[in-house]
Amino acid sequence: MRDTPLLFLLLISSFTISPGRQHSAKAEAYVGKAGDIFISENEFVRRFEMLPALRRGKAGLEREKLEFLYSLIAEKIFAQEAKARKLDEDTAFVSSYNEIRKMLARDELYRDEVTRKVAPTQKEVDLGVSRAMRQLFVVYIYVERKEDADFLRSRLHGKNDFSRLDFDTSMHAIRDTATVIWGDADTAVEHASYRLQPGGISPVVASGDGYYIITLISNRPNTYYAAMPPADLREHVKGIARSRAEHARTLKFVEEFIRGKVGYSPPAPNRYLADKLRATYERHEGDSLTTFTRQAYDEVRSACAPVLNDTLVVVGNASWPVGDVLNRLFAKGFTVTRGKTKNIPRLLNGAIRDWVYEELLGQEALARHLDARPDVQRELEVWRQSLLAEMMRSYIRSHVKLSEGEILAALHHADPQFSIPRVRIRELTTRNVEDMKNALDGLRLDVSFEQTIERWSGDAELRRKEGIVEYFPISEHPPVGEIAWEMKVGERFGPIPVGEEYVYFELLGKDEPLRLDSAAVGKHDAARKEAFRMKLKRTTDLFLAQAGQQRGFDIYQESVAKLAVSPVPMMTFRLLGFGGRMFAAPFVPYELDWVNIDPPSSPVIP
């Protein structure tokens, strides 16, 4: 079996993020059963509505519900077959499952220590409503060093001084104007701005990586908030106030929590990795951003061969060698701005620090047994079954072998089934859920697909080609090729997990099937791929049919028919407490053809 984790759910640390809601515990109702596993209405609805679907609409909704349920049944059959083969003891499964277990437990810790301990007061909400009704026009000066900010503030006595004051070039000061809208600005900058009278000057305000001095020029009504019904405005303000209170509580809790905790990085391997990263990034420097491409990753890994197994991070009861940290950086999408490779040691230390915080919080959550709570257990079981199903698919794949005769049959057979359809797509590929979420947010704001790929793609070659993948046989990029063949030109689909990455794509064109005749370029390799794809599909269908007959499965037709679901699919991300996000539910590959197959009497897979 493979050693790499099934799932890359590496978290991007950002202690401003609040968690999504979990469903409340209630008596379960079911829509089907596969072997010993019942499929609840709750799981069905969440996964049906929160995952991408192709051309779903009201007209065919009942048929789609049944097709989705058959696919869920297939997943549960796969999961039980994987457990029967003890694939739940495989290191790939254990690693992925424990990572999800830790994340969900850490989310519960956030609820205990943050969500349930903050509530905006009436005074805070009243102040927010008052400020939301006005937007401010300000002039500000920004510098990176506090001593520079203190010096400049001592020279400012009135708003006119803002335009007359000369800066020493060594300060790298910025002077500009801005409109401050309550709820949108940095909290410290916003608070300082709203306390000013026209012409007043703020004290030095620390925010982000630098310091601000602000003067208020004017204020005027905020027409957007003024038009909002008072009750809606109050709820909106209350939500922002709660989010800010959670942020402040999070920082306080984390600061207190990490005191006395073990988390460090030995300097020698840290410097070694930073040096190799810097040298590689300087060779691959791009026009604006340099990303951690597969080629760059391979070069750094080769350069770090002498220290790959050396401990780079010690965190609580765990330790990570250089190779593990390198994998995390690659999955995260370690990006460096052009001309800033000298900052790589600082960026590396920042990434390690965030991972250490997350790991320590996860260990604390597990020590409190927060993963044992009923809601968490229910969600974990869904992920466990999904991961086991993926293990079983890999197991089947590893047992499918092709003979040279089968390849030659595919190469020379006159039957049209051996011709290979081809598709042309525009593809966005990201290394982590965070980047994919940001990319999709941009698309919803009418950012072009080409611009989105330029900003968020983790593949340098795809960025250069604006994401275009020229015509390729659908057997060469599973499952993207097969899904694309079922789409209409102009449709988009995803995101879906593909290996260790996430893919969202648009169909640009379909080509006539490529016939594997003697004139075909690379005909033997193409025949091998297509023959393997077809044999794997046939073997999988036969296996599911056989296992389904042996274990038994059932659909509760009345329950399915009565179940109300949205016809609009959406890709939903779950925000996690103490930073990061994940897919709200595991992806469900469609598995339908096995239902109408008569299984053989002899075992399909050992």
ChimeraX attribute file (.defattr): number of C-alpha atoms within 10 A of each C-alpha:
attribute: neighborCount
match mode: 1-to-1
recipient: residues
	/A:1	11
	/A:2	13
	/A:3	10
	/A:4	15
	/A:5	17
	/A:6	21
	/A:7	20
	/A:8	23
	/A:9	24
	/A:10	21
	/A:11	22
	/A:12	20
	/A:13	19
	/A:14	15
	/A:15	18
	/A:16	16
	/A:17	19
	/A:18	26
	/A:19	18
	/A:20	14
	/A:21	10
	/A:22	12
	/A:23	12
	/A:24	8
	/A:25	9
	/A:26	8
	/A:27	5
	/A:28	11
	/A:29	12
	/A:30	16
	/A:31	22
	/A:32	22
	/A:33	20
	/A:34	22
	/A:35	18
	/A:36	11
	/A:37	15
	/A:38	17
	/A:39	20
	/A:40	14
	/A:41	17
	/A:42	15
	/A:43	17
	/A:44	21
	/A:45	15
	/A:46	15
	/A:47	21
	/A:48	25
	/A:49	18
	/A:50	21
	/A:51	22
	/A:52	21
	/A:53	20
	/A:54	15
	/A:55	14
	/A:56	14
	/A:57	14
	/A:58	11
	/A:59	9
	/A:60	11
	/A:61	14
	/A:62	17
	/A:63	11
	/A:64	17
	/A:65	19
	/A:66	16
	/A:67	15
	/A:68	21
	/A:69	24
	/A:70	23
	/A:71	20
	/A:72	26
	/A:73	26
	/A:74	26
	/A:75	26
	/A:76	26
	/A:77	28
	/A:78	27
	/A:79	24
	/A:80	23
	/A:81	21
	/A:82	22
	/A:83	16
	/A:84	10
	/A:85	12
	/A:86	11
	/A:87	21
	/A:88	21
	/A:89	12
	/A:90	14
	/A:91	15
	/A:92	19
	/A:93	23
	/A:94	17
	/A:95	17
	/A:96	19
	/A:97	23
	/A:98	13
	/A:99	19
	/A:100	20
	/A:101	25
	/A:102	21
	/A:103	30
	/A:104	23
	/A:105	29
	/A:106	27
	/A:107	26
	/A:108	25
	/A:109	23
	/A:110	24
	/A:111	17
	/A:112	12
	/A:113	15
	/A:114	23
	/A:115	21
	/A:116	10
	/A:117	12
	/A:118	17
	/A:119	16
	/A:120	17
	/A:121	11
	/A:122	10
	/A:123	9
	/A:124	15
	/A:125	20
	/A:126	14
	/A:127	11
	/A:128	20
	/A:129	21
	/A:130	12
	/A:131	21
	/A:132	21
	/A:133	18
	/A:134	19
	/A:135	19
	/A:136	22
	/A:137	17
	/A:138	20
	/A:139	18
	/A:140	19
	/A:141	19
	/A:142	22
	/A:143	20
	/A:144	18
	/A:145	15
	/A:146	15
	/A:147	12
	/A:148	18
	/A:149	23
	/A:150	15
	/A:151	10
	/A:152	19
	/A:153	19
	/A:154	9
	/A:155	11
	/A:156	15
	/A:157	12
	/A:158	11
	/A:159	17
	/A:160	11
	/A:161	11
	/A:162	22
	/A:163	10
	/A:164	9
	/A:165	10
	/A:166	10
	/A:167	13
	/A:168	8
	/A:169	7
	/A:170	7
	/A:171	14
	/A:172	12
	/A:173	19
	/A:174	12
	/A:175	15
	/A:176	12
	/A:177	14
	/A:178	12
	/A:179	13
	/A:180	20
	/A:181	19
	/A:182	25
	/A:183	17
	/A:184	9
	/A:185	13
	/A:186	13
	/A:187	13
	/A:188	13
	/A:189	20
	/A:190	17
	/A:191	14
	/A:192	19
	/A:193	26
	/A:194	18
	/A:195	13
	/A:196	17
	/A:197	14
	/A:198	15
	/A:199	16
	/A:200	16
	/A:201	23
	/A:202	20
	/A:203	15
	/A:204	19
	/A:205	19
	/A:206	18
	/A:207	14
	/A:208	10
	/A:209	8
	/A:210	13
	/A:211	21
	/A:212	26
	/A:213	25
	/A:214	28
	/A:215	25
	/A:216	25
	/A:217	16
	/A:218	13
	/A:219	16
	/A:220	10
	/A:221	13
	/A:222	16
	/A:223	12
	/A:224	10
	/A:225	18
	/A:226	14
	/A:227	10
	/A:228	12
	/A:229	9
	/A:230	12
	/A:231	9
	/A:232	11
	/A:233	18
	/A:234	16
	/A:235	13
	/A:236	18
	/A:237	24
	/A:238	21
	/A:239	16
	/A:240	17
	/A:241	20
	/A:242	20
	/A:243	19
	/A:244	19
	/A:245	17
	/A:246	26
	/A:247	21
	/A:248	15
	/A:249	17
	/A:250	22
	/A:251	15
	/A:252	12
	/A:253	14
	/A:254	17
	/A:255	11
	/A:256	10
	/A:257	14
	/A:258	14
	/A:259	8
	/A:260	7
	/A:261	11
	/A:262	13
	/A:263	20
	/A:264	16
	/A:265	19
	/A:266	12
	/A:267	10
	/A:268	13
	/A:269	19
	/A:270	18
	/A:271	15
	/A:272	15
	/A:273	25
	/A:274	22
	/A:275	18
	/A:276	17
	/A:277	24
	/A:278	19
	/A:279	15
	/A:280	19
	/A:281	24
	/A:282	16
	/A:283	10
	/A:284	15
	/A:285	17
	/A:286	15
	/A:287	9
	/A:288	10
	/A:289	15
	/A:290	24
	/A:291	23
	/A:292	26
	/A:293	19
	/A:294	13
	/A:295	12
	/A:296	18
	/A:297	19
	/A:298	12
	/A:299	16
	/A:300	22
	/A:301	20
	/A:302	12
	/A:303	17
	/A:304	21
	/A:305	13
	/A:306	9
	/A:307	17
	/A:308	19
	/A:309	13
	/A:310	17
	/A:311	19
	/A:312	24
	/A:313	24
	/A:314	16
	/A:315	20
	/A:316	16
	/A:317	10
	/A:318	13
	/A:319	15
	/A:320	16
	/A:321	16
	/A:322	22
	/A:323	19
	/A:324	16
	/A:325	20
	/A:326	20
	/A:327	15
	/A:328	19
	/A:329	19
	/A:330	21
	/A:331	21
	/A:332	23
	/A:333	23
	/A:334	19
	/A:335	18
	/A:336	21
	/A:337	15
	/A:338	14
	/A:339	14
	/A:340	14
	/A:341	21
	/A:342	14
	/A:343	13
	/A:344	20
	/A:345	18
	/A:346	12
	/A:347	16
	/A:348	18
	/A:349	15
	/A:350	13
	/A:351	18
	/A:352	21
	/A:353	18
	/A:354	16
	/A:355	21
	/A:356	22
	/A:357	21
	/A:358	24
	/A:359	21
	/A:360	22
	/A:361	24
	/A:362	24
	/A:363	20
	/A:364	18
	/A:365	22
	/A:366	20
	/A:367	11
	/A:368	12
	/A:369	12
	/A:370	23
	/A:371	24
	/A:372	14
	/A:373	11
	/A:374	12
	/A:375	16
	/A:376	18
	/A:377	16
	/A:378	16
	/A:379	19
	/A:380	20
	/A:381	13
	/A:382	15
	/A:383	19
	/A:384	22
	/A:385	23
	/A:386	21
	/A:387	25
	/A:388	28
	/A:389	24
	/A:390	20
	/A:391	25
	/A:392	24
	/A:393	17
	/A:394	14
	/A:395	18
	/A:396	17
	/A:397	17
	/A:398	12
	/A:399	13
	/A:400	15
	/A:401	11
	/A:402	14
	/A:403	11
	/A:404	11
	/A:405	9
	/A:406	15
	/A:407	20
	/A:408	14
	/A:409	16
	/A:410	26
	/A:411	24
	/A:412	14
	/A:413	15
	/A:414	13
	/A:415	10
	/A:416	10
	/A:417	13
	/A:418	20
	/A:419	20
	/A:420	21
	/A:421	21
	/A:422	22
	/A:423	24
	/A:424	22
	/A:425	23
	/A:426	22
	/A:427	26
	/A:428	28
	/A:429	24
	/A:430	26
	/A:431	26
	/A:432	24
	/A:433	26
	/A:434	22
	/A:435	20
	/A:436	23
	/A:437	19
	/A:438	13
	/A:439	22
	/A:440	19
	/A:441	13
	/A:442	17
	/A:443	14
	/A:444	9
	/A:445	8
	/A:446	10
	/A:447	13
	/A:448	12
	/A:449	20
	/A:450	17
	/A:451	16
	/A:452	22
	/A:453	25
	/A:454	20
	/A:455	15
	/A:456	22
	/A:457	25
	/A:458	29
	/A:459	21
	/A:460	19
	/A:461	13
	/A:462	18
	/A:463	21
	/A:464	11
	/A:465	15
	/A:466	19
	/A:467	25
	/A:468	21
	/A:469	17
	/A:470	13
	/A:471	15
	/A:472	18
	/A:473	22
	/A:474	23
	/A:475	22
	/A:476	15
	/A:477	11
	/A:478	14
	/A:479	14
	/A:480	21
	/A:481	20
	/A:482	17
	/A:483	13
	/A:484	26
	/A:485	19
	/A:486	11
	/A:487	19
	/A:488	15
	/A:489	16
	/A:490	12
	/A:491	13
	/A:492	21
	/A:493	19
	/A:494	19
	/A:495	23
	/A:496	22
	/A:497	21
	/A:498	14
	/A:499	13
	/A:500	16
	/A:501	19
	/A:502	20
	/A:503	19
	/A:504	19
	/A:505	23
	/A:506	22
	/A:507	24
	/A:508	20
	/A:509	18
	/A:510	19
	/A:511	14
	/A:512	10
	/A:513	16
	/A:514	16
	/A:515	22
	/A:516	23
	/A:517	16
	/A:518	11
	/A:519	8
	/A:520	13
	/A:521	10
	/A:522	10
	/A:523	17
	/A:524	18
	/A:525	12
	/A:526	21
	/A:527	26
	/A:528	21
	/A:529	20
	/A:530	25
	/A:531	23
	/A:532	21
	/A:533	18
	/A:534	15
	/A:535	17
	/A:536	20
	/A:537	17
	/A:538	13
	/A:539	19
	/A:540	23
	/A:541	23
	/A:542	22
	/A:543	23
	/A:544	25
	/A:545	23
	/A:546	23
	/A:547	21
	/A:548	22
	/A:549	14
	/A:550	11
	/A:551	13
	/A:552	14
	/A:553	20
	/A:554	14
	/A:555	17
	/A:556	11
	/A:557	12
	/A:558	9
	/A:559	14
	/A:560	19
	/A:561	13
	/A:562	10
	/A:563	14
	/A:564	10
	/A:565	17
	/A:566	14
	/A:567	19
	/A:568	15
	/A:569	18
	/A:570	15
	/A:571	19
	/A:572	17
	/A:573	18
	/A:574	17
	/A:575	19
	/A:576	23
	/A:577	28
	/A:578	30
	/A:579	22
	/A:580	24
	/A:581	26
	/A:582	21
	/A:583	19
	/A:584	18
	/A:585	21
	/A:586	18
	/A:587	18
	/A:588	19
	/A:589	14
	/A:590	15
	/A:591	20
	/A:592	18
	/A:593	16
	/A:594	22
	/A:595	18
	/A:596	9
	/A:597	13
	/A:598	12
	/A:599	20
	/A:600	11
	/A:601	7
	/A:602	8
	/A:603	11
	/A:604	18
	/A:605	13
	/A:606	8
